[in-house]
Amino acid sequence: MAQQHLDPTDPAAARPSPPDPGRAGGATTGDALAGYLRAQATEFLRALRLHRETGSGQNGTEESVDAARALRHSARRISGSLHTFRPLLDSDWSEEMRPELAWLSGTLALEHACAARLERLLLALHRLSGSAAFPAQSAASAVGGRVTGAGRGIPAPAGARAAGTGPAATPTATAERGNLTVGAAKAGALLERQLTLARTRAHSTALQALGSSRFHAVADKVAVLASEVPLTPAAATADLRPLATAAGERLTDAVTALPLVTAGHPYNAEALIHGLSPDPAPHPQDGPWHQVRLLLRLHRYAGEVLHGDGAPTDVRLLAAGQALNLHRDASEAAAAAASAARTPRIAPATAYALGVLHADQRHEVEAARFAFQQSWQKQAVGTP
């Protein structure tokens, strides 16, 4: 945990700034950017103080989990704004800050990601096998990973139908269900061991990061940012809208490069076949979709800079973002299932259950792509 000598977390240092003149009367100058960065720095310091006060044990309180999430969110917003509006900021300072904030947010996200991935996979095993070995869990739990797209306009995965939940199952399907049920408990236990170990390591890494001199340097710079933003001389009169528009254009170009025609079908058999190969390398089709998710986030942050709390809510763009989040979660869960299936000397029934689980999550990936394609066709990204 970060040491207590960091004065920046004192409430006096985290006092909110007065209303920003850069946003008054619809203005979009560098003053609006400075106000946004100061506000995010203040949120960062407030979350850091709360994180220290509530503790950071592996079974920490809900407040400590919320504080860690707030730290990640503010770090991402600062880093994203430094990227989008970098011509208006001191270049040396900006290029030094961005990778450090990305390191911090990525490190803090690992533990939550492991916990959410485990819950997602166990729920999927329970759904696919129908085994009582996996008690139903609430989708609104602390780690809250949704395992299926049903109910949000995403088609139910084919894996659910293959498990025999559809119309009359054939004798072959019944036998497959029996094999899946036999291996599901051991597959769940294997996943729990592996992902719990990964979560423990991620927790230790986060604690070490928050106590490191590297983190203290980041926190000190954020504390300075809360009161002083290093804008260039030209930023005072510069219009932010062209830079925000450029962020939207980069997003549009990245989406154009996606195979949306393929995504227009609920399931992509070619992607599923590749995903079942023994190659442990990341799925080649996933990378561009992950990149679009990051660009969509930068586009949203640019809109926050321009409009502040009055930023308009685009329901269709929000739906596209949710689909991309589900895409990321399902692809990472599929990779975890595939990694577990490569464990040496596991029983055939266990390997079979993990294979079905992997296929189910890859179908979830395709369902998320389909949902994104449906949302995007209704959404033209313009100036935030």
Secondary structure, DSSP 8 states (H G I E B T S, - for coil): ---TT-GGGSTTTT------GGGGGG--SHHHHHHHHHHHHHHHHHHHHHHHHH---TT--HHHHHHHHHHHHHHHHHHHHHHHTGGGB-HHHHHHHHHHHHHHHHHHHHHHHHHHHHHHHHHHHHHHH--TTS----TTSSS------TTTT----HHHIIIIISS---HHHHHHHHHHHHHHHHHHHHHHHHHHHHHHHHHHHHHHHHTSHHHHHHHHHHHHHTT---B-GGGGT--SHHHHHHHHHHHHHHHHTS-HHHHTSS--HHHHHHHTSS--S--TTHHHHHHHHHHHHHHHHHHHHHHGGG----HHHHHHHHHHHHHHHHHHHHHHHHHHHTSTT--HHHHHHHHHHHHHHHHHHHHHHHHHHHHHTT------
